[in-house]
Amino acid sequence: MNKREPLKKPAWVMLSVGFAAYVFSSGRWNFGVTAWVWPFAFLYFSRQAKTKKQFVLLSAAIAVGQMIKWPDILDSGYLLSAAFCLFWSICWIVPFLADRLLAQKLPGSFLSSLVFPMVFVSVEYLRTLTPIGSLGMMAYTQSGFLQLVQVTSLIGSFGLSFLLYWFGAVAVSAAEKRQGWKLATGVCLAMLVASIGFGSIRLAAFSVDDYENRVKIASIVGPYYEKHKDGTYAEISTEESLQYFLSEAQRAADGGAKIACWNEEAFALDDIEEPRLLEVAAAFAKEHEMLLIVGYEVADTDGSENDDAVNKSILVQPNGSVTGYVKTNLIPIVELPGYVKGTGDVPAVATGQGVISNVICFDDTFPKFVRDHTGSTDILFVPSWDWQGIKHAHTDLSQLRAVENGFSLVKPTYGGISTAVDGQGRVIKRFDTADTGFDTVQFADVPTKSIPTPYARNGNAIDLAFGLSGVITVMLGIFMLHRKNGALRLGK
């Protein structure tokens, strides 16, 4: 990378195209087709780069692109979000470095084309082991391509990410006319065609109308908070909260709902006031024979939680019994520290409408957490609170959780996009509070029977295989290069 040979015009064009496609892939804006473009364009530029400065320019394009497409990812000001994105972009630079150091020195296009996608998928996997989660994973960009998304029921979202990255690497090998590029291209395209074919068959086998049993669900987004210019929220009194709860629950019952679910932190209560909400919710559930999922925040006034707030939900059955859940995966900086971290005990309640479970918002950005804690679930509820910078991305990833595990998913969201999807990811109901306002009750007829998937059964092994693939590939590449260099020295 120390040669002073100038780059040719096509390389600069690819950098520009890659940057534009990168900005509109995931993040605040997402056009699925751009995810097929930027890995190829950036990788082409990376392989053409002749100097360290040129490679640094690629790194800068990735970092700036991150800050543009995630302008307020933390909802804590643009400066803090920009700093976070700058740190985050390091993860995206690593695969290009690995490709630069190894792929071009390995024999044949097929083997060399695997370095980039495998390292990228390993980076995505390792991120899910940190508090950052999987937000921004490549697979989520394809939420609108349902025929392809179905492959996640077999190989998970990491598998779909691999296919997208591999397509870009193979396309670069074809553009360079490297030895064996035809084999790599043929195998990659065959896998993509097979994946789309599988998805088409799976979608045709089950339509929403094919489900024998469905239940009417009310997604409730309440008007309980008003955001001030300084970023704080005005909270209403306990009496007002209970009045809102009863009025919205009654609207759900009058609309024929058998299950009603509120958004995350729909109410804010002191710990001494919580029993009143539980009592009122249990009485309403028994009177109307409804199942209620209520999200709320509890302030610690007695010091039992070290002054930390508790972000929790209750699942209230028609017999009045109550099961509580505390949010386990807290958003870095936004909620951690300051909130109690849950134990991961996700409720699973067998009802006449199937097995009902719920997690809270950011919990669903962790594929392993959802899979490990929702094994028998037929309908997963994800009460959420989003904001403009992440609302599209969060809704997209929730949709893939449903396909991976084969259950229906309902996500009422304050300040974002609420959705209800079936086990194939088909949208049954979708609404944005920017359009409906914050005082809304929306209904959806949701399937009550999940569809078992191979990924739900074997996901730990599948994810681990993809997670280790990049590490193994790099180690194997270093070993092969070491042997090659050793042979050359002996030859001399």
Sequence and secondary structure as in RCSB ss.txt:
>XXXX:A:sequence
MNKREPLKKPAWVMLSVGFAAYVFSSGRWNFGVTAWVWPFAFLYFSRQAKTKKQFVLLSAAIAVGQMIKWPDILD
SGYLLSAAFCLFWSICWIVPFLADRLLAQKLPGSFLSSLVFPMVFVSVEYLRTLTPIGSLGMMAYTQSGFLQLVQ
VTSLIGSFGLSFLLYWFGAVAVSAAEKRQGWKLATGVCLAMLVASIGFGSIRLAAFSVDDYENRVKIASIVGPYY
EKHKDGTYAEISTEESLQYFLSEAQRAADGGAKIACWNEEAFALDDIEEPRLLEVAAAFAKEHEMLLIVGYEVAD
TDGSENDDAVNKSILVQPNGSVTGYVKTNLIPIVELPGYVKGTGDVPAVATGQGVISNVICFDDTFPKFVRDHTG
STDILFVPSWDWQGIKHAHTDLSQLRAVENGFSLVKPTYGGISTAVDGQGRVIKRFDTADTGFDTVQFADVPTKS
IPTPYARNGNAIDLAFGLSGVITVMLGIFMLHRKNGALRLGK
>XXXX:A:secstr
 B      HHHHHHHHHHHHHHHTSSTT   GGGGGTHHHHHHHHHHH  BHHHHHHHHHHHHHHHHHHSTTTTS
S HHHHHHHHHHHHHHHHHHHHHHHHTGGGSSSHHHHHHHHHHHHHHHHHHHTTSTTTTTT GGGGGTT HHHHT
THHHHHHHHHHHHHHHHHHHHHHHHHT TTHHHHHHHHHHHHHHHHHHHHHHHHH  GGG S EEEEEEEE   E
EE TTS EEE  HHHHHHHHHHHHHHHHHTT SEEEE TT EEEETTTHHHHHHHHHHHHHHHT EEEEEEEEE 
SSSTTTT BEEEEEEE TTS EEEEE  S  BTTTBTTB        EEEETTEEEEE  GGGGG HHHHHHH T
T SEEE  EE  TTTHHHHHHHHHHHHHHHT EEEE EETSEEEEE TT  EEEEEEHHHH SSEEEEEEEE S 
   HHHHHHHHHHHHHHHHHHHHHHHHHHHHHHHHHHHHHH 
